[in-house]
Amino acid sequence: MASTRGTAQGALLAGALVTALVGCSPERAGTPPPSPSVRLTGDGAIPDNGSISLSDTGHDALRGLDPALLEAVRGADVDARLDGVELRVTSGWRSHEYQQRLLDQAAVTYGSLTEARRFVNTPERSTHVSGKAIDIGPTAADDWLIRHGAAYGLCQAYANEMWHFELLTTPGGECPPPRADATD
C-alpha cells in the first residue's frame, strides 16, 4: 500500500488546489456545479460497451461533471492503477431528459415508480444531472474506491449502489455511512 500513499498525497494536494480554484467543495454539494467551459451537446449516455475511460475528455458524461469531482476520480485512478485496478466510468453527468428516460425505464423494469426511485432519482434530485455524481466499474474498481476513496473525498453514496460515488468528505476525511438508497 506504500505506492498508493505517496501518490494519494499528491492527488490530495491537486484536489485541494482544484477545489480552491473552482470554489467547489463537499459543503456545497447541494449547489449546481459551475457551468462547463464547453457546450454539452449530448445527453451523457455511455456507449453500448458500458464504460468509458477517465481519459475520454471529449465525452459529455465527463465534461459535465463538477471539476473537483472529476479531478478527485482521476487522482484515485492513478493510484488504483498502481494497485493493478482501472477505474472505468459507467455513468457521469446526465441531461435532465436522459435522467427522466432512465427513471421511466426503471419504473417499467421494477413495476412501479416507488420501487424505481430506490435506484434512479428524479431529474430534479439527481446528483448525476447536477454533475456531482459518478458511477464507476468494474466491481474490482468499486471495491478499491470504497476502501480508498476517502483519501480523495470520494464516498459511496448509496448502500444499494456500490458503483455510485460523490464528494461527501474532504480529502483524507471520513466518509459518512451510505444512505440506504436514492429515496433517502
PAFIGU-872607 format. One line per field, with one value per residue (C-alpha): residue number from 1; residue in one letter; x, y, z. Coordinates in nm, 2 decimals. Layout:
BEGIN
num = c(NUM_...)
residuo = c(A_...)
X = c(X_...)
Y = c(Y_...)
Z = c(Z_...)
//
This chain:
BEGIN
num = c(1_2_3_4_5_6_7_8_9_10_11_12_13_14_15_16_17_18_19_20_21_22_23_24_25_26_27_28_29_30_31_32_33_34_35_36_37_38_39_40_41_42_43_44_45_46_47_48_49_50_51_52_53_54_55_56_57_58_59_60_61_62_63_64_65_66_67_68_69_70_71_72_73_74_75_76_77_78_79_80_81_82_83_84_85_86_87_88_89_90_91_92_93_94_95_96_97_98_99_100_101_102_103_104_105_106_107_108_109_110_111_112_113_114_115_116_117_118_119_120_121_122_123_124_125_126_127_128_129_130_131_132_133_134_135_136_137_138_139_140_141_142_143_144_145_146_147_148_149_150_151_152_153_154_155_156_157_158_159_160_161_162_163_164_165_166_167_168_169_170_171_172_173_174_175_176_177_178_179_180_181_182_183_184)
residuo = c(M_A_S_T_R_G_T_A_Q_G_A_L_L_A_G_A_L_V_T_A_L_V_G_C_S_P_E_R_A_G_T_P_P_P_S_P_S_V_R_L_T_G_D_G_A_I_P_D_N_G_S_I_S_L_S_D_T_G_H_D_A_L_R_G_L_D_P_A_L_L_E_A_V_R_G_A_D_V_D_A_R_L_D_G_V_E_L_R_V_T_S_G_W_R_S_H_E_Y_Q_Q_R_L_L_D_Q_A_A_V_T_Y_G_S_L_T_E_A_R_R_F_V_N_T_P_E_R_S_T_H_V_S_G_K_A_I_D_I_G_P_T_A_A_D_D_W_L_I_R_H_G_A_A_Y_G_L_C_Q_A_Y_A_N_E_M_W_H_F_E_L_L_T_T_P_G_G_E_C_P_P_P_R_A_D_A_T_D)
X = c(0.00_0.30_0.28_-0.07_0.00_0.27_0.06_-0.25_-0.09_-0.01_-0.37_-0.50_-0.29_-0.41_-0.77_-0.74_-0.60_-0.89_-1.13_-0.98_-0.97_-1.32_-1.49_-1.64_-1.64_-1.84_-2.01_-2.16_-2.29_-2.64_-2.55_-2.52_-2.17_-2.00_-2.11_-1.89_-1.65_-1.75_-2.10_-2.26_-2.42_-2.52_-2.72_-2.43_-2.53_-2.23_-2.17_-2.31_-1.98_-2.09_-1.80_-1.55_-1.20_-1.14_-0.91_-1.20_-1.21_-1.45_-1.74_-2.02_-2.06_-1.71_-1.72_-2.04_-1.90_-1.81_-1.44_-1.35_-1.52_-1.35_-1.01_-1.07_-1.17_-0.87_-0.64_-0.79_-0.75_-0.37_-0.33_-0.57_-0.36_-0.06_-0.25_-0.35_-0.70_-0.85_-1.15_-1.39_-1.68_-2.02_-2.22_-2.13_-2.32_-2.67_-2.90_-3.24_-3.41_-3.18_-3.24_-3.61_-3.58_-3.38_-3.64_-3.93_-3.74_-3.68_-4.05_-4.13_-3.85_-3.93_-4.31_-4.37_-4.23_-4.19_-3.96_-3.77_-3.69_-3.48_-3.23_-3.30_-3.36_-3.59_-3.41_-3.47_-3.29_-3.03_-2.67_-2.59_-2.79_-2.61_-2.27_-2.20_-2.20_-2.01_-2.07_-1.76_-1.69_-1.60_-1.66_-1.29_-1.27_-1.58_-1.42_-1.10_-1.27_-1.49_-1.17_-0.96_-1.19_-1.20_-0.84_-0.97_-1.30_-1.49_-1.76_-2.01_-2.34_-2.60_-2.57_-2.76_-2.53_-2.17_-2.08_-2.22_-1.97_-1.99_-1.76_-1.90_-1.60_-1.28_-0.98_-0.84_-1.16_-1.41_-1.69_-2.04_-2.23_-2.40_-2.77_-2.99_-3.09_-3.18_-3.51_-3.32)
Y = c(0.00_0.23_0.30_0.43_0.66_0.87_0.93_0.98_1.28_1.44_1.38_1.54_1.85_1.86_1.81_2.09_2.32_2.25_2.30_2.63_2.74_2.65_2.70_2.35_2.16_1.89_2.16_2.30_1.96_2.09_2.36_2.32_2.28_2.56_2.59_2.38_2.58_2.38_2.33_1.99_1.86_1.51_1.36_1.19_0.84_0.60_0.39_0.04_-0.12_0.00_0.22_0.49_0.58_0.87_1.00_1.03_1.41_1.46_1.27_1.48_1.23_1.36_1.72_1.79_1.67_1.91_1.98_1.89_1.55_1.47_1.57_1.35_1.05_1.10_1.11_0.80_0.63_0.70_0.53_0.24_0.16_0.13_-0.14_-0.31_-0.17_0.05_0.28_0.29_0.54_0.37_0.69_1.05_1.38_1.32_1.56_1.62_1.44_1.14_1.11_1.11_0.83_0.62_0.68_0.59_0.27_0.18_0.22_-0.04_-0.27_-0.26_-0.24_0.09_0.44_0.39_0.09_0.25_0.55_0.33_0.31_0.61_0.96_1.22_1.47_1.74_1.55_1.35_1.43_1.30_1.58_1.84_1.68_1.58_1.20_0.94_0.57_0.35_-0.01_-0.29_-0.44_-0.45_-0.08_-0.02_-0.22_-0.03_0.30_0.21_0.12_0.41_0.68_0.89_0.98_1.18_1.29_1.02_0.82_0.55_0.74_0.46_0.12_-0.04_0.10_0.01_0.20_0.54_0.79_1.15_1.40_1.36_1.44_1.64_1.46_1.24_1.27_1.00_0.91_0.92_0.59_0.53_0.62_0.32_0.41_0.71_0.77_0.89)
Z = c(0.00_0.02_-0.35_-0.31_-0.02_-0.19_-0.50_-0.28_-0.11_-0.44_-0.55_-0.23_-0.29_-0.65_-0.54_-0.28_-0.55_-0.79_-0.50_-0.42_-0.78_-0.88_-0.55_-0.53_-0.20_-0.04_0.17_-0.15_-0.27_-0.29_-0.53_-0.91_-1.05_-1.24_-1.60_-1.82_-2.02_-2.33_-2.46_-2.38_-2.69_-2.59_-2.31_-2.12_-2.22_-2.21_-2.53_-2.57_-2.44_-2.09_-1.99_-2.09_-1.97_-1.75_-2.02_-2.27_-2.23_-2.52_-2.37_-2.22_-1.93_-1.81_-1.94_-1.75_-1.41_-1.14_-1.19_-0.83_-0.86_-1.19_-1.05_-0.75_-0.95_-1.19_-0.89_-0.75_-1.09_-1.09_-0.75_-0.83_-1.14_-0.92_-0.74_-1.07_-1.08_-1.36_-1.28_-1.56_-1.59_-1.63_-1.59_-1.51_-1.59_-1.74_-1.91_-1.75_-2.03_-2.02_-1.64_-1.70_-1.96_-1.71_-1.44_-1.68_-1.79_-1.42_-1.34_-1.61_-1.50_-1.13_-1.17_-1.00_-0.97_-0.60_-0.64_-0.93_-0.71_-0.49_-0.78_-1.01_-0.88_-1.04_-1.27_-1.01_-0.73_-0.93_-0.85_-1.19_-1.35_-1.13_-1.22_-0.86_-0.90_-1.10_-1.14_-1.15_-1.26_-1.28_-0.94_-0.85_-0.91_-0.69_-0.42_-0.44_-0.44_-0.14_0.06_-0.06_-0.19_0.13_0.06_-0.24_-0.08_-0.27_-0.09_-0.18_-0.16_-0.15_0.02_-0.27_-0.54_-0.48_-0.80_-0.72_-0.58_-0.47_-0.30_0.05_0.27_0.25_0.10_0.38_0.58_0.69_0.46_0.61_0.61_0.27_0.26_0.21_-0.14_-0.37_-0.18_0.13)
//
